[in-house]
Amino acid sequence: MARYTGPVCKLCRREGEKLFLKGERCLSPKCPFERERGYPPGEHGRLARFRRRRPSDYSRQLREKQKARRIYGVLERQFRRYFREAERRPGLTGENLLTLLESRLDNVVYRLGFADSRAQARQLVQHGHFVVNGRRTNIPSYIVRPQDTITVREGSRKRKYFKERAERLDEGAVPDWLSLDAEAMTARVLRVPAREDIDTRLNEQLIVEYYSR
């Protein structure tokens, strides 16, 4: 399965804001975004800061699309497929797109607090630590649906990582469209996430405009 394997802090610097791709490290003084003062990456990154012009409409659309891709860890071809699926669904295309991205299994694992970042959640899913509706699932892009149950696999609960994680789970921090039983390490999808449930700082309309050119 294709994925980005380069330095993720460079992506934050390119977008000019923290995307929180490395979990708690992004909140520490070690974060390269803080150390580099948000300069764009590359040899001329510092100079580019002083040469900025007013961005064009295309530039703003492209940057918003790239930001969404990077936040959710999706490459271009797959992201384009999500957009086409969002177009086919009834309702607003931009909101449908965010709903699809939020419904990915790796994002759900992250939202439940089993991982500090979506990249970490993706790895946990790929290693087969989660069971969806009683079946072991190792596909990060699996789209969950209402009434689906996500459980940490019985064998995985004995691992040190999940024992420590169980003590840190906070049922109150889980989005309203999910429910979590921290003691049983089991969650249920209550409903499809609405736009107001998604706290990701994105302007989905710019993404729609990008693909509608």
C-alpha positions in Angstrom: 0.0 0.0 0.0 1.5 3.3 -1.1 2.2 6.0 1.6 4.4 9.0 2.1 7.7 8.0 3.8 9.6 11.3 3.8 10.0 13.8 6.7 6.6 14.9 7.8 7.7 18.1 9.6 8.7 19.4 6.2 5.0 19.1 5.2 3.9 21.4 8.0 6.5 23.9 7.1 5.4 23.8 3.5 1.8 24.5 4.5 2.8 27.2 6.9 1.0 25.7 9.9 1.2 22.8 12.2 -0.7 19.7 10.9 0.1 17.7 14.1 1.4 14.7 12.1 3.7 13.5 14.9 1.3 13.6 17.8 2.8 14.9 21.1 6.1 15.8 19.6 4.3 18.6 17.7 3.5 20.1 21.1 7.1 20.0 22.4 10.0 22.4 21.9 11.6 19.8 19.7 9.1 20.4 16.9 11.1 21.5 13.8 8.3 23.9 12.9 9.0 25.9 16.0 12.8 25.6 15.6 12.7 26.7 11.9 10.1 29.4 12.8 7.8 28.1 10.1 10.1 28.8 7.2 9.2 26.9 4.0 11.5 23.9 3.4 14.3 24.1 0.9 17.5 26.0 0.3 15.7 29.3 -0.3 12.9 28.8 2.3 14.0 31.8 4.5 14.2 34.1 1.5 10.8 33.0 0.2 9.2 34.3 3.4 10.1 37.9 2.3 9.1 37.4 -1.3 5.6 36.2 -0.8 3.0 37.7 -3.1 -0.7 37.5 -2.8 -1.6 33.9 -3.6 -3.8 33.2 -6.6 -7.1 31.4 -6.4 -5.4 28.3 -7.9 -2.7 28.5 -5.3 -5.1 28.6 -2.4 -7.1 25.8 -3.8 -4.0 23.6 -4.3 -2.7 24.3 -0.9 -6.0 23.4 0.8 -6.2 20.1 -1.2 -2.6 19.3 -0.3 -3.2 20.1 3.4 -6.2 17.8 3.5 -4.2 15.0 1.9 -1.4 15.4 4.3 -3.5 15.6 7.4 -5.3 12.3 6.6 -2.2 10.6 5.1 -3.7 10.0 1.6 -1.9 10.1 -1.7 -3.2 11.9 -4.7 -4.8 9.0 -6.6 -6.7 7.7 -3.6 -7.8 11.3 -2.6 -9.2 11.8 -6.1 -11.2 8.6 -5.7 -12.6 9.9 -2.5 -13.6 13.1 -4.2 -15.4 11.2 -7.0 -17.3 9.2 -4.5 -18.2 12.4 -2.6 -19.6 13.8 -5.9 -21.8 10.7 -6.4 -23.4 11.0 -2.9 -26.3 13.3 -2.2 -25.6 16.5 -0.3 -22.6 18.9 -0.4 -19.6 17.4 -2.1 -17.1 19.1 0.3 -18.8 17.8 3.4 -19.2 14.3 1.9 -15.4 14.3 1.2 -14.6 15.1 4.8 -17.1 12.5 6.0 -15.3 9.9 4.0 -11.9 10.9 5.3 -13.1 10.9 8.9 -14.7 7.5 8.4 -11.4 5.8 7.6 -10.5 3.1 10.1 -7.1 4.7 10.8 -8.7 8.0 11.6 -11.3 6.4 13.8 -8.5 4.6 15.8 -6.8 8.0 16.2 -10.0 9.8 17.2 -10.7 7.1 19.9 -7.3 7.8 21.5 -5.6 4.5 20.7 -2.8 6.4 18.9 -1.1 9.8 19.1 -1.2 10.4 15.4 -2.9 9.1 12.3 0.3 7.7 11.0 0.7 5.7 14.2 -2.9 4.6 14.0 -2.3 3.4 10.4 0.6 1.3 11.6 -1.5 -0.3 14.4 -4.3 -1.2 12.0 -1.8 -2.6 9.4 -0.3 -4.8 12.1 -3.7 -6.3 12.8 -4.4 -5.1 16.3 -8.1 -4.2 15.7 -11.2 -6.2 15.0 -14.2 -4.7 13.2 -17.5 -6.4 13.7 -15.7 -9.5 15.0 -13.3 -9.7 12.0 -9.7 -8.8 12.2 -9.1 -5.9 9.8 -5.7 -4.6 8.7 -6.9 -2.1 6.0 -6.4 1.5 7.2 -8.7 2.9 4.5 -11.6 0.7 5.6 -14.7 2.9 5.8 -16.6 2.4 9.0 -20.4 2.6 9.1 -23.0 3.3 11.8 -23.4 0.5 14.3 -19.9 -0.9 13.5 -17.9 -2.0 16.5 -14.1 -1.6 16.7 -12.3 -3.6 19.3 -8.6 -4.1 20.2 -7.8 -7.7 19.4 -7.7 -10.0 22.5 -4.1 -11.0 21.9 -3.0 -7.3 21.5 -4.4 -6.2 24.8 -1.6 -8.1 26.6 1.0 -6.0 24.9 2.7 -3.3 27.0 1.6 -0.6 24.5 -2.1 -1.3 24.9 -1.8 -1.8 28.7 -0.3 1.7 29.0 -2.7 3.2 26.5 -5.7 1.8 28.4 -4.8 4.0 31.3 -4.8 7.1 29.2 -8.0 6.6 27.3 -10.5 9.4 27.9 -14.1 8.6 27.0 -15.0 12.3 27.3 -12.5 13.3 24.5 -14.2 11.0 21.9 -16.2 12.8 19.2 -20.0 12.6 19.6 -20.4 10.3 16.6 -18.4 7.6 18.4 -18.8 5.9 21.8 -15.9 4.3 23.7 -15.8 1.7 26.5 -12.3 2.3 27.8 -12.3 -0.7 30.1 -13.3 -3.1 27.4 -11.3 -1.2 24.8 -14.3 -1.4 22.5 -15.9 1.4 20.5 -19.1 1.8 18.4 -19.9 4.0 15.5 -23.1 5.8 16.5 -23.7 7.7 13.3 -22.1 9.3 10.2 -19.9 12.2 11.2 -21.4 15.6 10.4 -19.4 18.7 9.4 -19.7 20.2 12.9 -18.1 17.0 14.4 -14.9 17.5 12.3 -12.5 19.9 14.0 -9.9 19.7 11.3 -9.1 23.2 10.0 -10.0 22.9 6.4 -12.0 24.9 3.8 -13.5 22.0 1.8 -15.1 24.4 -0.7 -11.6 25.3 -2.0 -10.9 21.6 -2.6 -14.2 21.3 -4.5 -13.2 24.3 -6.6 -9.8 22.8 -7.3 -11.2 19.6 -8.8 -14.0 21.5 -10.6 -11.6 23.6 -12.7 
